[in-house]
Amino acid sequence: MKHIRIYNQVFRIEKTVYNIQGIPLPIPVSYRQLAFFVGALFVMLLLNTLPILSWFGNYYLLKFVGIPILVSWFFTRKTLDGKAPHRFLFRYFEHLLSHHHFARYQKLEKTPNEKYQYEGEVSFRFDSGGDNI
């Protein structure tokens, strides 16, 4: 017999779409997958208005169905460093744009060209042979 200790996942049921306007879908999709599909489709429609990207022939099935399906699958099924890909990418770009000068999670007031000096007690121990480590 299995004991459920936390009930959060039990009551968090993901809503699923089985058909759209009476047209059955080949596989049921969640609202989140559908949102990523529509978002990717919108981006592809915007990119298709650019002259350079609209010159690549008549690959409409790939552009407007294949790529949005791939994007929705990737953003709902994969994880990067234990996080959802869109959250990972947001944090990655936030890190790239930050100042990177922190000391114990607090921003330093010094400019990057100044040398840093640790203000605190430094302790060390000697090896049993008497050599410094």
Buried (B, 14 or more C-beta within 10 A) or exposed (E): EEEEEEEEEEEEEEEEEEEEEEEEEEEEBBEBBBBBBEBBBEEBEEEEEEEEEEEEEEEEEEBBEEBBBEBBEBBBEEEBEEEBBBEBEEEEEEEEEEEEEEEEEEEBEEEEEEEEEEEEEEEEEEEEEEEEE
